[in-house]
Amino acid sequence: MRFGGFGEYAIDFYDGLMVDNSKTYWDANLETYKSDVRAPMEALLAELAPEFGAGFGEGKVFRPYRDVRFARDKSPYKTHCGAVIEQGRGGGAYYVEVGPDGLRVGGGCFHLASDQLARFRQAVDTEIHGEELARILAKLRGAGWEIAGDRMKTKPRGFDAGHPRLDLLRHRSLYAVRVWEPDDTLHERACLDRVRKAWRQLRAFNEWARDRVGASELPRR
Protein backbone atom coordinates (compact mmCIF):
# COMPACT_ATOMS: atom_id res chain seq x y z
CA MET A 1 0.00 0.00 0.00
CA ARG A 2 1.38 3.42 -0.99
CA PHE A 3 1.09 6.08 1.70
CA GLY A 4 -1.26 8.87 0.66
CA GLY A 5 -1.83 10.56 4.01
CA PHE A 6 -3.90 9.71 7.05
CA GLY A 7 -7.60 9.34 6.48
CA GLU A 8 -10.10 12.17 6.58
CA TYR A 9 -11.52 10.98 9.90
CA ALA A 10 -8.28 10.09 11.71
CA ILE A 11 -8.36 13.09 14.06
CA ASP A 12 -12.14 12.88 14.50
CA PHE A 13 -11.73 9.26 15.54
CA TYR A 14 -9.34 10.20 18.34
CA ASP A 15 -11.37 13.25 19.36
CA GLY A 16 -14.27 10.87 19.90
CA LEU A 17 -12.12 8.37 21.76
CA MET A 18 -10.95 11.13 24.13
CA VAL A 19 -14.59 11.70 25.07
CA ASP A 20 -15.69 8.05 25.16
CA ASN A 21 -12.79 5.67 25.79
CA SER A 22 -14.94 2.55 25.82
CA LYS A 23 -15.24 -0.75 24.00
CA THR A 24 -18.63 0.38 22.73
CA TYR A 25 -17.11 3.39 20.97
CA TRP A 26 -14.11 1.38 19.77
CA ASP A 27 -16.21 -1.37 18.24
CA ALA A 28 -18.56 1.12 16.58
CA ASN A 29 -15.62 2.97 14.97
CA LEU A 30 -13.19 0.12 14.40
CA GLU A 31 -13.35 0.34 10.60
CA THR A 32 -12.44 4.04 10.74
CA TYR A 33 -9.43 3.18 12.90
CA LYS A 34 -8.34 0.50 10.45
CA SER A 35 -8.80 2.55 7.27
CA ASP A 36 -7.91 6.08 8.40
CA VAL A 37 -5.29 5.42 11.08
CA ARG A 38 -3.76 1.95 11.18
CA ALA A 39 -3.42 1.19 7.47
CA PRO A 40 -1.88 4.61 6.62
CA MET A 41 0.55 4.31 9.55
CA GLU A 42 1.67 0.88 8.34
CA ALA A 43 2.11 2.26 4.81
CA LEU A 44 4.07 5.26 6.10
CA LEU A 45 6.40 3.04 8.09
CA ALA A 46 6.90 0.65 5.17
CA GLU A 47 8.04 3.52 2.92
CA LEU A 48 10.43 4.96 5.51
CA ALA A 49 11.95 1.69 6.73
CA PRO A 50 14.38 1.18 3.81
CA GLU A 51 16.13 4.48 4.58
CA PHE A 52 16.01 4.47 8.38
CA GLY A 53 15.96 0.79 9.30
CA ALA A 54 19.65 0.10 8.61
CA GLY A 55 21.34 -0.35 11.99
CA PHE A 56 18.05 0.06 13.84
CA GLY A 57 15.91 -2.90 12.81
CA GLU A 58 12.40 -3.31 11.53
CA GLY A 59 9.62 -0.86 12.27
CA LYS A 60 6.49 -1.62 14.23
CA VAL A 61 3.14 0.02 14.83
CA PHE A 62 2.21 -0.09 18.49
CA ARG A 63 -0.87 -1.89 19.74
CA PRO A 64 -3.89 0.36 20.40
CA TYR A 65 -4.51 -1.17 23.83
CA ARG A 66 -3.17 0.34 27.05
CA ASP A 67 -1.45 -1.74 29.72
CA VAL A 68 -3.71 -1.00 32.66
CA ARG A 69 -2.43 -3.66 35.08
CA PHE A 70 -0.71 -1.15 37.39
CA ALA A 71 -2.37 2.07 36.20
CA ARG A 72 -4.92 4.13 38.07
CA ASP A 73 -6.45 5.13 34.75
CA LYS A 74 -8.20 2.03 33.45
CA SER A 75 -9.12 3.49 30.06
CA PRO A 76 -8.60 0.55 27.68
CA TYR A 77 -7.38 2.37 24.53
CA LYS A 78 -4.49 4.66 23.69
CA THR A 79 -5.60 8.04 22.41
CA HIS A 80 -2.98 8.07 19.64
CA CYS A 81 -1.35 5.68 17.19
CA GLY A 82 2.43 5.46 17.37
CA ALA A 83 5.05 3.68 15.31
CA VAL A 84 8.80 3.31 15.73
CA ILE A 85 11.99 2.02 14.15
CA GLU A 86 14.48 1.08 16.87
CA GLN A 87 16.88 -1.68 17.84
CA GLY A 88 15.76 -1.59 21.45
CA ARG A 89 14.36 1.01 23.80
CA GLY A 90 16.88 3.68 24.71
CA GLY A 91 19.40 3.06 21.96
CA GLY A 92 18.01 5.58 19.49
CA ALA A 93 14.56 5.62 17.90
CA TYR A 94 12.71 7.03 14.92
CA TYR A 95 9.21 7.66 16.26
CA VAL A 96 6.01 8.99 14.66
CA GLU A 97 2.54 9.41 16.15
CA VAL A 98 -0.87 10.63 15.04
CA GLY A 99 -3.54 11.70 17.51
CA PRO A 100 -5.77 14.58 18.62
CA ASP A 101 -2.81 16.99 18.69
CA GLY A 102 -1.90 16.17 15.10
CA LEU A 103 1.44 14.68 14.05
CA ARG A 104 4.22 14.07 16.57
CA VAL A 105 7.74 13.00 15.58
CA GLY A 106 10.59 12.16 17.93
CA GLY A 107 13.86 10.38 18.47
CA GLY A 108 16.63 9.64 20.95
CA CYS A 109 16.57 7.79 24.26
CA PHE A 110 12.95 7.60 25.38
CA HIS A 111 13.82 5.14 28.14
CA LEU A 112 17.16 4.20 29.66
CA ALA A 113 17.60 0.97 31.61
CA SER A 114 20.27 1.02 34.31
CA ASP A 115 23.02 -0.39 32.06
CA GLN A 116 22.11 2.07 29.30
CA LEU A 117 22.12 4.97 31.73
CA ALA A 118 25.62 4.01 32.87
CA ARG A 119 26.86 3.99 29.26
CA PHE A 120 25.05 7.25 28.50
CA ARG A 121 26.72 9.04 31.42
CA GLN A 122 30.10 7.54 30.62
CA ALA A 123 29.86 8.91 27.07
CA VAL A 124 28.59 12.34 28.19
CA ASP A 125 31.45 12.52 30.70
CA THR A 126 34.08 12.26 27.96
CA GLU A 127 35.07 15.42 26.12
CA ILE A 128 34.77 14.02 22.61
CA HIS A 129 31.43 12.20 22.91
CA GLY A 130 29.84 14.57 25.40
CA GLU A 131 30.61 17.65 23.35
CA GLU A 132 29.42 15.87 20.22
CA LEU A 133 26.03 15.26 21.84
CA ALA A 134 25.82 18.85 23.08
CA ARG A 135 26.41 20.12 19.53
CA ILE A 136 23.80 17.74 18.09
CA LEU A 137 21.18 18.90 20.58
CA ALA A 138 21.99 22.56 20.03
CA LYS A 139 21.48 22.10 16.30
CA LEU A 140 18.12 20.40 16.88
CA ARG A 141 16.97 23.20 19.17
CA GLY A 142 17.95 25.70 16.52
CA ALA A 143 15.82 23.79 13.99
CA GLY A 144 12.75 24.02 16.21
CA TRP A 145 12.92 20.75 18.17
CA GLU A 146 12.03 20.48 21.85
CA ILE A 147 14.65 18.60 23.88
CA ALA A 148 12.96 16.75 26.72
CA GLY A 149 13.34 13.86 29.12
CA ASP A 150 13.27 12.84 32.77
CA ARG A 151 15.96 14.61 34.80
CA MET A 152 17.33 14.35 38.31
CA LYS A 153 17.01 17.47 40.45
CA THR A 154 20.45 16.85 41.93
CA LYS A 155 23.71 15.73 40.33
CA PRO A 156 24.25 12.00 39.72
CA ARG A 157 26.57 10.26 42.14
CA GLY A 158 30.23 10.30 41.21
CA PHE A 159 30.18 13.49 39.14
CA ASP A 160 31.47 16.89 40.14
CA ALA A 161 29.00 19.74 40.64
CA GLY A 162 31.10 21.83 38.29
CA HIS A 163 31.02 19.34 35.41
CA PRO A 164 30.67 21.26 32.11
CA ARG A 165 27.88 18.94 30.95
CA LEU A 166 26.14 18.43 34.29
CA ASP A 167 22.81 19.37 32.72
CA LEU A 168 23.07 16.40 30.34
CA LEU A 169 24.35 14.07 33.05
CA ARG A 170 21.19 14.68 35.08
CA HIS A 171 19.05 13.12 32.37
CA ARG A 172 17.54 9.69 32.96
CA SER A 173 15.99 9.85 29.50
CA LEU A 174 16.72 12.27 26.67
CA TYR A 175 14.82 12.77 23.45
CA ALA A 176 13.77 15.34 20.85
CA VAL A 177 10.15 15.94 19.82
CA ARG A 178 8.32 18.08 17.32
CA VAL A 179 4.56 18.49 16.78
CA TRP A 180 2.50 19.71 13.85
CA GLU A 181 -1.11 20.58 14.65
CA PRO A 182 -3.78 18.94 12.45
CA ASP A 183 -3.63 20.42 8.95
CA ASP A 184 -4.23 19.45 5.34
CA THR A 185 -0.71 18.00 5.02
CA LEU A 186 -1.60 15.28 7.52
CA HIS A 187 -4.05 13.86 4.98
CA GLU A 188 -1.74 14.13 1.97
CA ARG A 189 1.30 12.31 0.67
CA ALA A 190 3.31 15.39 1.70
CA CYS A 191 3.03 14.04 5.26
CA LEU A 192 5.59 11.40 4.25
CA ASP A 193 8.04 14.12 3.25
CA ARG A 194 7.42 15.91 6.55
CA VAL A 195 8.28 12.82 8.58
CA ARG A 196 11.23 11.90 6.36
CA LYS A 197 12.76 15.36 6.68
CA ALA A 198 12.27 15.32 10.45
CA TRP A 199 13.82 11.87 10.82
CA ARG A 200 16.81 12.96 8.76
CA GLN A 201 17.35 15.80 11.22
CA LEU A 202 17.30 13.21 14.02
CA ARG A 203 19.82 10.91 12.36
CA ALA A 204 22.93 12.24 14.14
CA PHE A 205 21.21 12.05 17.54
CA ASN A 206 19.97 8.52 16.97
CA GLU A 207 23.31 7.31 15.67
CA TRP A 208 25.01 8.80 18.72
CA ALA A 209 22.54 6.92 20.94
CA ARG A 210 22.99 3.71 18.97
CA ASP A 211 26.80 3.87 19.10
CA ARG A 212 27.27 5.20 22.66
CA VAL A 213 24.30 3.69 24.51
CA GLY A 214 22.94 0.75 22.49
CA ALA A 215 20.21 -1.66 23.48
CA SER A 216 19.89 -2.81 27.08
CA GLU A 217 21.53 -6.13 27.91
CA LEU A 218 19.31 -6.65 30.95
CA PRO A 219 16.38 -9.10 30.83
CA ARG A 220 13.03 -7.43 30.21
CA ARG A 221 10.63 -7.44 33.14
C-alpha positions as CSV (number, residue, x, y, z in Angstrom):
1,M,0.0,0.0,0.0
2,R,1.4,3.4,-1.0
3,F,1.1,6.1,1.7
4,G,-1.3,8.9,0.7
5,G,-1.8,10.6,4.0
6,F,-3.9,9.7,7.0
7,G,-7.6,9.3,6.5
8,E,-10.1,12.2,6.6
9,Y,-11.5,11.0,9.9
10,A,-8.3,10.1,11.7
11,I,-8.4,13.1,14.1
12,D,-12.1,12.9,14.5
13,F,-11.7,9.3,15.5
14,Y,-9.3,10.2,18.3
15,D,-11.4,13.2,19.4
16,G,-14.3,10.9,19.9
17,L,-12.1,8.4,21.8
18,M,-11.0,11.1,24.1
19,V,-14.6,11.7,25.1
20,D,-15.7,8.1,25.2
21,N,-12.8,5.7,25.8
22,S,-14.9,2.6,25.8
23,K,-15.2,-0.7,24.0
24,T,-18.6,0.4,22.7
25,Y,-17.1,3.4,21.0
26,W,-14.1,1.4,19.8
27,D,-16.2,-1.4,18.2
28,A,-18.6,1.1,16.6
29,N,-15.6,3.0,15.0
30,L,-13.2,0.1,14.4
31,E,-13.4,0.3,10.6
32,T,-12.4,4.0,10.7
33,Y,-9.4,3.2,12.9
34,K,-8.3,0.5,10.5
35,S,-8.8,2.5,7.3
36,D,-7.9,6.1,8.4
37,V,-5.3,5.4,11.1
38,R,-3.8,1.9,11.2
39,A,-3.4,1.2,7.5
40,P,-1.9,4.6,6.6
41,M,0.6,4.3,9.5
42,E,1.7,0.9,8.3
43,A,2.1,2.3,4.8
44,L,4.1,5.3,6.1
45,L,6.4,3.0,8.1
46,A,6.9,0.7,5.2
47,E,8.0,3.5,2.9
48,L,10.4,5.0,5.5
49,A,11.9,1.7,6.7
50,P,14.4,1.2,3.8
51,E,16.1,4.5,4.6
52,F,16.0,4.5,8.4
53,G,16.0,0.8,9.3
54,A,19.6,0.1,8.6
55,G,21.3,-0.4,12.0
56,F,18.1,0.1,13.8
57,G,15.9,-2.9,12.8
58,E,12.4,-3.3,11.5
59,G,9.6,-0.9,12.3
60,K,6.5,-1.6,14.2
61,V,3.1,0.0,14.8
62,F,2.2,-0.1,18.5
63,R,-0.9,-1.9,19.7
64,P,-3.9,0.4,20.4
65,Y,-4.5,-1.2,23.8
66,R,-3.2,0.3,27.1
67,D,-1.4,-1.7,29.7
68,V,-3.7,-1.0,32.7
69,R,-2.4,-3.7,35.1
70,F,-0.7,-1.2,37.4
71,A,-2.4,2.1,36.2
72,R,-4.9,4.1,38.1
73,D,-6.5,5.1,34.8
74,K,-8.2,2.0,33.5
75,S,-9.1,3.5,30.1
76,P,-8.6,0.5,27.7
77,Y,-7.4,2.4,24.5
78,K,-4.5,4.7,23.7
79,T,-5.6,8.0,22.4
80,H,-3.0,8.1,19.6
81,C,-1.4,5.7,17.2
82,G,2.4,5.5,17.4
83,A,5.1,3.7,15.3
84,V,8.8,3.3,15.7
85,I,12.0,2.0,14.2
86,E,14.5,1.1,16.9
87,Q,16.9,-1.7,17.8
88,G,15.8,-1.6,21.5
89,R,14.4,1.0,23.8
90,G,16.9,3.7,24.7
91,G,19.4,3.1,22.0
92,G,18.0,5.6,19.5
93,A,14.6,5.6,17.9
94,Y,12.7,7.0,14.9
95,Y,9.2,7.7,16.3
96,V,6.0,9.0,14.7
97,E,2.5,9.4,16.1
98,V,-0.9,10.6,15.0
99,G,-3.5,11.7,17.5
100,P,-5.8,14.6,18.6
101,D,-2.8,17.0,18.7
102,G,-1.9,16.2,15.1
103,L,1.4,14.7,14.0
104,R,4.2,14.1,16.6
105,V,7.7,13.0,15.6
106,G,10.6,12.2,17.9
107,G,13.9,10.4,18.5
108,G,16.6,9.6,21.0
109,C,16.6,7.8,24.3
110,F,13.0,7.6,25.4
111,H,13.8,5.1,28.1
112,L,17.2,4.2,29.7
113,A,17.6,1.0,31.6
114,S,20.3,1.0,34.3
115,D,23.0,-0.4,32.1
116,Q,22.1,2.1,29.3
117,L,22.1,5.0,31.7
118,A,25.6,4.0,32.9
119,R,26.9,4.0,29.3
120,F,25.1,7.3,28.5
121,R,26.7,9.0,31.4
122,Q,30.1,7.5,30.6
123,A,29.9,8.9,27.1
124,V,28.6,12.3,28.2
125,D,31.4,12.5,30.7
126,T,34.1,12.3,28.0
127,E,35.1,15.4,26.1
128,I,34.8,14.0,22.6
129,H,31.4,12.2,22.9
130,G,29.8,14.6,25.4
131,E,30.6,17.7,23.3
132,E,29.4,15.9,20.2
133,L,26.0,15.3,21.8
134,A,25.8,18.9,23.1
135,R,26.4,20.1,19.5
136,I,23.8,17.7,18.1
137,L,21.2,18.9,20.6
138,A,22.0,22.6,20.0
139,K,21.5,22.1,16.3
140,L,18.1,20.4,16.9
141,R,17.0,23.2,19.2
142,G,17.9,25.7,16.5
143,A,15.8,23.8,14.0
144,G,12.7,24.0,16.2
145,W,12.9,20.8,18.2
146,E,12.0,20.5,21.8
147,I,14.6,18.6,23.9
148,A,13.0,16.7,26.7
149,G,13.3,13.9,29.1
150,D,13.3,12.8,32.8
151,R,16.0,14.6,34.8
152,M,17.3,14.3,38.3
153,K,17.0,17.5,40.5
154,T,20.5,16.8,41.9
155,K,23.7,15.7,40.3
156,P,24.2,12.0,39.7
157,R,26.6,10.3,42.1
158,G,30.2,10.3,41.2
159,F,30.2,13.5,39.1
160,D,31.5,16.9,40.1
161,A,29.0,19.7,40.6
162,G,31.1,21.8,38.3
163,H,31.0,19.3,35.4
164,P,30.7,21.3,32.1
165,R,27.9,18.9,30.9
166,L,26.1,18.4,34.3
167,D,22.8,19.4,32.7
168,L,23.1,16.4,30.3
169,L,24.4,14.1,33.0
170,R,21.2,14.7,35.1
171,H,19.0,13.1,32.4
172,R,17.5,9.7,33.0
173,S,16.0,9.9,29.5
174,L,16.7,12.3,26.7
175,Y,14.8,12.8,23.4
176,A,13.8,15.3,20.9
177,V,10.1,15.9,19.8
178,R,8.3,18.1,17.3
179,V,4.6,18.5,16.8
180,W,2.5,19.7,13.9
181,E,-1.1,20.6,14.6
182,P,-3.8,18.9,12.4
183,D,-3.6,20.4,8.9
184,D,-4.2,19.4,5.3
185,T,-0.7,18.0,5.0
186,L,-1.6,15.3,7.5
187,H,-4.0,13.9,5.0
188,E,-1.7,14.1,2.0
189,R,1.3,12.3,0.7
190,A,3.3,15.4,1.7
191,C,3.0,14.0,5.3
192,L,5.6,11.4,4.2
193,D,8.0,14.1,3.3
194,R,7.4,15.9,6.6
195,V,8.3,12.8,8.6
196,R,11.2,11.9,6.4
197,K,12.8,15.4,6.7
198,A,12.3,15.3,10.5
199,W,13.8,11.9,10.8
200,R,16.8,13.0,8.8
201,Q,17.3,15.8,11.2
202,L,17.3,13.2,14.0
203,R,19.8,10.9,12.4
204,A,22.9,12.2,14.1
205,F,21.2,12.1,17.5
206,N,20.0,8.5,17.0
207,E,23.3,7.3,15.7
208,W,25.0,8.8,18.7
209,A,22.5,6.9,20.9
210,R,23.0,3.7,19.0
211,D,26.8,3.9,19.1
212,R,27.3,5.2,22.7
213,V,24.3,3.7,24.5
214,G,22.9,0.8,22.5
215,A,20.2,-1.7,23.5
216,S,19.9,-2.8,27.1
217,E,21.5,-6.1,27.9
218,L,19.3,-6.6,30.9
219,P,16.4,-9.1,30.8
220,R,13.0,-7.4,30.2
221,R,10.6,-7.4,33.1
